[in-house]
Amino acid sequence: MADALSHGRLWTAIDALASAHGLTASGLAKSAGLDATTFNKSKRVTAAGRPRWPNTESLSRILDATGSSLEEFLALVANGDFVARQRNVPLIGLAQAGHGGYFDDAGFPVGSGWEEVAFPEFKDEHAYALEVSGDSMAPVYRDGDIIVVSPAAGIRRGDRVVVKTIAGEVMAKVMARRTAKNVELHSFNPSHDDRILKNDEILWMARIIWASQ
């Protein structure tokens, strides 16, 4: 077991997990809501040559983002075997999400008009996918990228979220701060303004848990 949990095998497993889900190590970090450089090879060893290990929060976030279990990850660490479970999830364009008939008041997908796309298995059976259009989320998400949203996932400061307002506006932002009255949202694209919304202006807010990039 000591060999199975070696520094090299652990980082190789993270690379393999990213590859199994069609991501680079940087893409995996971003999908998990981490800094894009978190898993860079240059960060795996200190300047003094000592091995640097990924922390438990980073590991927890990538498992959550990919819908992988701890057992699956440990099997990947031990022997390199990983088969990503897949299922079809509903898919619509982000621009369509503002129209009525696609979601209930809690942000769960309902109604017709959804296509389907195969994605890795997620813990939330109500998870759905949105296709990005335009450049409002660049450089994090670009036109044609697909993001998977979980209406049941908890939301913390720094998480990437999709928000729908009572007025029907849909936006993807970073949840920067939440108080009893307001939600502060930061934009991915510096050319687009940050937003502060009153809680009673928000119909629902759901966390982005995965992205195809």
Phi, psi and omega in degrees: 000324180301319178293322182297330181260026180292159181304312182297318181293325181295315179291325176297323179294321178296317177299319181292323177297317177299313182297321181296337180253019175071029184236156166277171176299323177293318178296323177296316179299315180295320179297331180272003180079021179257166174299140185300338182267003186306321185254016178302145181299329181293342181264002184272350177221137180287169179300334179275000178090007179275143180294137176250128185261144174294143181277167185294327179295318178299316179296317179300319182291322180287329175293318179296317183293328182262355182071023182267149177271162176298322180298319179296319181293318180295325175295323178292321176297318186287316188221004175081003182270127176208127175238112181287121175289140182232155170209163178277135176238151178297144181223129168221169177285146179302324180294329179285339188297340179282346181281156180286158173097353183261335184225153170274183186292345179264359179090012178273143183291134178217178172076193184245178179095357178279139165271183176227152178218143180279128179222163175304151181298134177242154182293330182273113181292346179262007180299146179217168185243144177235135178265126183287138174231140180083188186245015186294340181251005177292150004270003182290309177235138184242167180307127180096343175296151177244127178250143178255132186244138177243108179291344182265350184285143175293153183239128178240164175303134181095350178286149174272134188222158167249132183238136172241129181269165176302327181284353177098003178282137178240132182215152174247126185216183171255128180283105186271324184197144178224128177241185179294340184245326190229161170236125178262125184240130178258142181277148174290319185265120183297344179277355177250140186291147167291163182229146169237117182245141171289147181304324182281358173272345186264124176283311174203160177220129184229146183276139172281121185250349183197155177212143175262112185225000000 
